[in-house]
């Protein structure tokens, strides 16, 4: 799971960097490129926060049900 997390973060930031470099070539799609940059910049960390939250929630449920 840790490898998948690291790959997700690395992929997100690589795509963000690629869009910063290549983005100015697409003058017609400035807003779309900006949206993609924000999406790739936020996707990795937010997805990891969601995974950690879900894992902690499941542990708490097991403790409550198991008593």
N, C-alpha and C positions, 0 to 999 in steps of 0.2 A: 504494500500500500504506500510505503514511503517513496518508493521509486516512481509510482504513478503520480504522486503529489509533486515530486520534483520535476518530472517531465511536463506536467501541466503548467507549472509556473514558468519553466524555461520556455516552453512553446508560446505561452501568452506574451512574454516579454520580447521574444524574438519577433513575433508578428507585429507587436507594437513598434519595435525599432524599424522593421521593414516598412511599415506604413509611414513612419516619420521620414524615411529616406525617399520612398517612392511616391508618397502622397502629393507633393507639389506638382507632379507630372499631370495629374488629373484635375484641371482647373474647373471643369463642369461639375465635379462631384465633391467639392470641398466639404460640404456638410456630411455627406455619406462617409467620407474618409475620416472625418473627425469622430463621427459616431463609432466607426470601427476601431479607431484608436482607443477611445474610452472603453469600448467593450473588451478589447484584448487586454488593456491595462488593468481593468477591474475584475475580469473573469477569474483569473488564477487565485488571487487572495480571497475573494468572496466565496468561491467554490470550496476552498480549504476551510474557511470559517464554518460554512454550512456542514461539511463532512464532520468536523470536530464537534459541532453542536449536536449533530444527530447521534454520534457515537456516545457522547456524554449522556444524552437523553435516554438512549437504550440501556446504558449501565444503570442509571437511576431507576428505570422501570424494573429491571431484573432484581434490584435490591428490594424494591417495594413488593413485588410479587413473591419473591423468595422469602422475605422476612427472615 
